[in-house]
Amino acid sequence: MNVSVPLVVILGIVVWLAWRYMGLRAWHVVVCLLFGFFLAATSAAPEIRRLVAALVQSVSQH
């Protein structure tokens, strides 16, 4: 997927905004990071990657 770095940056900004303005605690951020890290190691990771790629492609065409 060619947009992986920009997508990570956008998601990072969303997490930072949630932490800054929505009361997200540091331990919530850590749990989300660990969840994503371990989810990437499962057999569901390729399907999630395909789904995200299809969504990004769909949004970028409009």
Secondary structure in CASP SS format (residue, H / E / C, confidence):
PFRMAT SS
TARGET T0000
AUTHOR 0000-0000-0000
METHOD secondary structure of the structure
MODEL  1
M C 1.00
N C 1.00
V C 1.00
S H 1.00
V H 1.00
P H 1.00
L H 1.00
V H 1.00
V H 1.00
I H 1.00
L H 1.00
G H 1.00
I H 1.00
V H 1.00
V H 1.00
W H 1.00
L H 1.00
A H 1.00
W H 1.00
R H 1.00
Y H 1.00
M C 1.00
G C 1.00
L C 1.00
R C 1.00
A H 1.00
W H 1.00
H H 1.00
V H 1.00
V H 1.00
V H 1.00
C H 1.00
L H 1.00
L H 1.00
F H 1.00
G H 1.00
F H 1.00
F H 1.00
L H 1.00
A C 1.00
A C 1.00
T C 1.00
S C 1.00
A C 1.00
A H 1.00
P H 1.00
E H 1.00
I H 1.00
R H 1.00
R H 1.00
L H 1.00
V H 1.00
A H 1.00
A H 1.00
L H 1.00
V H 1.00
Q H 1.00
S H 1.00
V H 1.00
S H 1.00
Q H 1.00
H C 1.00
END
